[in-house]
Amino acid sequence: MERTTTLGGNLTAGSNNTNPLSAKVDSAAQAAHQTTDKIAGQTTAQVDRSAEAVHRAVDSAADTALSAAEWASTIAEQAKQAQTRLTESASASIRARPITTVAGALVVGYLLGRLARR
């Protein structure tokens, strides 16, 4: 059932008024209601599209952040493995030639001391 409001504030069913001014006002009010409904429908559709776009952007950002976090944890693990390999290699080298290692460390220390005095 369609309801409109006249200038006097009375609710009427349709536009069965005999006053031409009242009929014009009712017609204008109906046109305004239709236009408002049309704009509201378009706005709702646009808000829904915008919300979907924002959700997709957030999902994409979350996926990217997850990938970056996984990559960073992989890099950290690789760095630990490289440190372990280097330490084991240095330890093996020192055990194989302890005198050469100590002599080399003394030479390097002496040279660094000479450079620091300048």
C-alpha positions as CSV (number, residue, x, y, z in Angstrom):
1,M,0.0,0.0,0.0
2,E,1.5,3.3,-1.0
3,R,1.3,6.1,1.5
4,T,2.1,9.8,1.0
5,T,2.0,12.8,3.3
6,T,0.2,16.0,2.3
7,L,1.2,19.5,3.4
8,G,-1.2,19.3,6.3
9,G,0.5,16.2,7.6
10,N,-2.5,13.8,7.0
11,L,-1.7,10.4,5.6
12,T,-3.7,9.5,2.5
13,A,-3.8,6.3,0.5
14,G,-2.8,7.3,-3.1
15,S,-3.6,10.6,-4.6
16,N,-7.4,10.8,-4.6
17,N,-7.4,14.4,-3.4
18,T,-9.6,16.9,-5.2
19,N,-7.3,19.9,-4.5
20,P,-5.0,20.4,-7.5
21,L,-2.3,21.9,-5.3
22,S,-2.4,18.9,-3.0
23,A,-2.2,16.6,-6.0
24,K,0.9,18.4,-7.2
25,V,2.5,18.3,-3.8
26,D,1.7,14.6,-3.5
27,S,3.2,14.0,-7.0
28,A,6.3,15.9,-6.1
29,A,6.6,14.0,-2.8
30,Q,6.3,10.7,-4.6
31,A,8.9,11.7,-7.2
32,A,11.2,12.7,-4.3
33,H,10.6,9.4,-2.6
34,Q,11.4,7.5,-5.8
35,T,14.5,9.5,-6.4
36,T,15.6,9.0,-2.8
37,D,15.0,5.2,-3.1
38,K,16.9,5.1,-6.4
39,I,19.9,7.0,-4.9
40,A,19.8,4.8,-1.8
41,G,19.8,1.7,-4.0
42,Q,22.8,2.9,-6.0
43,T,24.6,4.0,-2.9
44,T,24.1,0.7,-1.2
45,A,25.4,-1.1,-4.3
46,Q,28.5,1.2,-4.4
47,V,29.1,0.7,-0.7
48,D,28.9,-3.1,-1.2
49,R,31.3,-2.9,-4.1
50,S,33.7,-0.7,-2.1
51,A,33.5,-3.1,0.9
52,E,34.3,-6.1,-1.4
53,A,37.3,-4.2,-2.8
54,V,38.5,-3.3,0.7
55,H,38.2,-6.9,1.8
56,R,40.1,-8.1,-1.3
57,A,42.9,-5.5,-0.5
58,V,43.1,-6.6,3.1
59,D,43.2,-10.3,2.1
60,S,46.0,-9.5,-0.4
61,A,47.9,-7.5,2.2
62,A,47.6,-10.3,4.7
63,D,48.8,-12.9,2.2
64,T,51.8,-10.7,1.3
65,A,52.6,-10.2,4.9
66,L,52.4,-13.9,5.6
67,S,54.7,-14.6,2.6
68,A,57.2,-12.0,3.9
69,A,57.1,-13.5,7.4
70,E,57.7,-17.0,6.0
71,W,60.6,-15.7,3.8
72,A,62.1,-13.8,6.8
73,S,62.0,-16.9,9.0
74,T,63.6,-18.9,6.2
75,I,66.4,-16.3,5.9
76,A,67.0,-16.4,9.7
77,E,67.2,-20.2,9.6
78,Q,69.7,-20.0,6.7
79,A,71.8,-17.5,8.6
80,K,72.0,-19.8,11.6
81,Q,73.0,-22.7,9.4
82,A,75.7,-20.6,7.7
83,Q,77.0,-19.5,11.1
84,T,77.1,-23.1,12.3
85,R,79.0,-24.2,9.2
86,L,81.5,-21.4,9.5
87,T,82.1,-22.1,13.2
88,E,82.6,-25.8,12.5
89,S,84.9,-25.1,9.6
90,A,87.0,-22.6,11.7
91,S,87.2,-25.1,14.6
92,A,88.3,-27.9,12.3
93,S,91.0,-25.6,10.8
94,I,92.3,-24.6,14.2
95,R,92.4,-28.2,15.4
96,A,94.3,-29.2,12.3
97,R,97.0,-26.5,12.5
98,P,97.0,-25.0,16.0
99,I,100.5,-23.5,15.9
100,T,99.9,-21.9,12.5
101,T,96.6,-20.4,13.8
102,V,98.3,-18.9,16.9
103,A,101.2,-17.5,14.8
104,G,98.7,-16.0,12.3
105,A,96.7,-14.4,15.2
106,L,99.8,-12.9,16.6
107,V,100.8,-11.4,13.3
108,V,97.4,-10.0,12.7
109,G,97.3,-8.5,16.3
110,Y,100.7,-6.9,15.8
111,L,99.7,-5.3,12.5
112,L,96.4,-4.0,14.0
113,G,98.4,-2.6,16.9
114,R,100.8,-0.8,14.5
115,L,97.9,0.6,12.5
116,A,96.2,1.8,15.7
117,R,99.3,3.8,16.8
118,R,99.3,5.9,13.6
